[in-house]
Amino acid sequence: MTHDDHEWWRTAVIYQVYPRSFADADGDGTGDLRGITARLEHVADLGADAIWLSPFYPSPQADGGYDVADYRDVDPRYGDLQDADDLLERAHTLGLRVVVDLVPNHCSDQHTLFRRALAAPPGSPERALFHFRDGGGPGGDEPPNDWESMFQGPAWTRVTEADGTPGQWYLHLFAPEQPDWNWDDRRVHDEFETTLRFWLDRGVDGFRVDVCDAIVKAPGLPDWPHATHGVVEPVDGVMPPMWDQEGIHDVFRAWRRILDEYEGPRILCAEAWLPPERAARIVRPDEMHQAFNFAYLSLPWDAAAIRDTVDTSLAANTAVGAPTTWVLSNHDVMRHASRFGYDGPVELESGVGVDDPQPDRALGLRRARAATLVMLGLPGSAYLYQGEELGLPEVTTLPDDVRQDPVWERSGHRTRGRDGCRVPLPWTADGPSFGFGASADTWLPQPEDFGTFAVAEQTGDPASTLELYRAALAFRASSGLAAGELRWLEERGTADAGLLAWTTGPVTVVANTGTAPVALPAGTIVLRSVPDAVTEGMLAPDAAVWIRA
Ligand code: GLC
């Protein structure tokens, strides 16, 4: 297989920018597009191939911008369309491609079409764009079915009709401010096709498609008395009626045809929390290009589990001719430098409060650095989340009264949610917000020690996490390892003792998740996850190396 420019996405390293928290050019405490543009050199220097921008569209921010009020504009907090064009131009000049977020499952309750639906009567064409239903029980007081919102509580909210009477209910798999579109209505397809073309015409290189596996619901919206957390598995062989229904694939095929009309290739990446064999059906040759590997993201620091998921992921994707992607962190889960600082399983999205057990920071970072060499040493494409290159921990000490994740309120203050991975980035050791912007009053407060993780602090320090990422990305690119084929060096059983060892292209990757040192194969070590990774030919626990064969 050749990996020319046309196939860039097969081996790409794609860096996620969360616009609210990357860099603040106008000093209002919230990140913005001009801030991103000014700091893009950091991403280029890191060696990434592309950025993925989380939503920057007009939004009341009920769910950090994943409640989109207008798909074809920029929220004034983040700038305007000119700023988006400037960002694209700067990125392209630096050799970075730009992927934007498409949110097709739901919009904001402030979207014009939803406002019109609310003002229109039951049974109207305006309401048919969403899932409006009469309630159950006497007086229609009960939700139409038993579905749970992903942010807890019922997935239905009752509206008040124009005449002031309690009325129909509408479906929202997420917050009540995020009504689900009805993809059984052709006009919804047209809306999104227009949006795709709008951004493609402006020059974006692709779309990360938010909860794309939820857009089509099972006919009749049958009850489903099971909550969904993490990767969605079938129950008794049946997929839940709101996830991974067959109808999604025709939508993706139509989008793919649109993207293929453009010079490119422009890419589609599926956000779908599905097991590898189900996610692989979305990346068949005429559908999307990539799907996030959430099975991989969900893994503990454990060689046997990693090996099994690497095998099932590669097998599932190779069978359909798609690259496998790898990811450790994003804006929805506890940062992996903290996740790996706990022994035992961790709830990915639940968050940590100041009174909860705290992670072991040193251990978490040590394992995170090894996990990075594991991930970047696998063939395929990898996603990075802003700040992981700094070894940033989850902020586990946020005061509860600053929390913004809707799940915190929806859960009656039981689930803290995802704010801890969304705290604004530190760029310099000091300054009002460690170089994030001119205001010290950032939308989520930064901890006092954040400056020690700053980009400027780590630059040039060969032992820093940032320089490890830079070196790994540079070697990954020059060696061609991401286009290689994975071959395990040892029998499967060695993984039970914590040993992972494989070759891809000219590189051998060895990692040790166990508690005792392991012997390394011969060859020149080109990268070590931590300075003390190797002593007398033995690889220390919680460490990894890359060796040139
Ligand atoms: C995706 C996003 C997440 C958001 C949800 C609803 O999972 O990554 O941040 O809350 O969709 O849009």
Residues whose N, C-alpha, C, O or C-beta is under 5 A from the ligand:
A	BS01	GLC	D63 Y66 F174 D210 V211 D332
